[in-house]
Amino acid sequence: MLFALICNDKPDHLAVRTETRPDHLAYLKDLNSKGALKFAGPFVDADGKPSGTLAVIEAEDRAAAEAIAASDPYAKAGLFARIEIRAWNWVVNNPAAG
């Protein structure tokens, strides 16, 4: 099952994001190597600065998706003010659909 992780950064936490980014990218790379990461990238504010994250992952169930979200180095570093996890159905442009 696919889940969208919609994460909003805490205000004035750009330094936390910048410092933690290498570990976050390594975490995403590991998820990708396991086939769990479908895509990911930052939301940006009006100035073009990162302000959150959108990631779509494949997980067995919501509990597994929550565990993946909680294990992200950004989450562990306290970057996110809020993480919303929503089941998602990839209909258009899904490369797995052929």
C-alpha positions in Angstrom: 0.0 0.0 0.0 1.2 3.5 -0.8 1.3 6.3 1.7 2.0 10.0 1.3 4.1 11.5 4.0 3.3 15.2 4.1 5.7 17.0 6.5 5.7 20.6 7.5 8.9 22.1 9.0 8.8 24.1 12.2 9.4 27.8 11.6 13.0 29.0 11.7 14.4 25.4 11.5 16.2 25.7 8.2 19.5 25.2 10.0 18.2 21.9 11.4 17.2 20.8 7.9 20.6 21.8 6.4 22.6 20.0 9.1 20.5 16.9 8.9 20.1 16.7 5.1 23.0 14.2 4.5 21.6 11.7 7.0 18.1 12.3 5.6 19.3 11.6 2.0 21.1 8.5 3.1 17.9 7.3 4.8 15.9 7.9 1.6 18.6 6.1 -0.5 18.3 3.1 1.8 14.5 3.1 1.5 14.9 3.4 -2.3 17.3 0.4 -2.4 14.6 -1.6 -0.6 11.9 -0.6 -3.1 10.0 1.3 -0.4 10.5 4.9 -1.7 8.5 5.9 -4.7 9.5 9.6 -4.8 10.3 12.4 -2.5 11.3 16.1 -2.4 10.9 19.3 -0.4 8.1 21.8 -0.4 9.4 25.3 -0.9 8.2 28.6 0.5 7.7 31.9 -1.5 11.4 32.6 -1.3 12.3 29.1 -2.7 13.6 27.8 0.6 12.6 24.3 1.8 9.7 24.3 4.2 8.6 20.7 4.3 8.8 17.3 2.7 6.6 15.2 0.5 7.5 11.5 0.2 5.5 8.6 -1.1 6.4 5.3 0.3 5.2 1.7 0.0 4.5 0.1 3.3 2.6 -3.0 4.5 0.2 -0.9 6.6 -0.2 2.4 8.3 1.8 1.3 11.3 4.7 0.4 9.1 4.4 3.8 7.3 4.4 5.6 10.7 7.5 3.7 11.7 9.2 4.8 8.4 8.2 8.4 9.0 9.4 8.3 12.6 12.8 6.9 11.6 13.6 9.7 9.2 16.5 11.7 10.5 14.6 14.9 9.9 11.8 13.6 12.2 14.4 12.5 14.8 16.1 15.9 14.7 12.7 17.6 15.5 12.5 19.4 12.2 8.8 18.7 11.6 6.0 20.6 13.2 3.5 18.1 11.7 3.6 14.9 9.8 0.4 13.8 8.0 0.3 10.2 6.7 -2.3 9.4 4.1 -3.0 6.3 2.1 -2.6 7.1 -1.5 -3.6 5.5 -4.8 -1.1 6.3 -7.7 -3.4 6.4 -10.8 -1.8 8.8 -13.4 1.8 8.3 -14.6 2.5 5.4 -12.3 5.5 3.6 -13.9 4.4 0.3 -12.3 1.1 0.4 -14.1 2.7 0.1 -17.5 
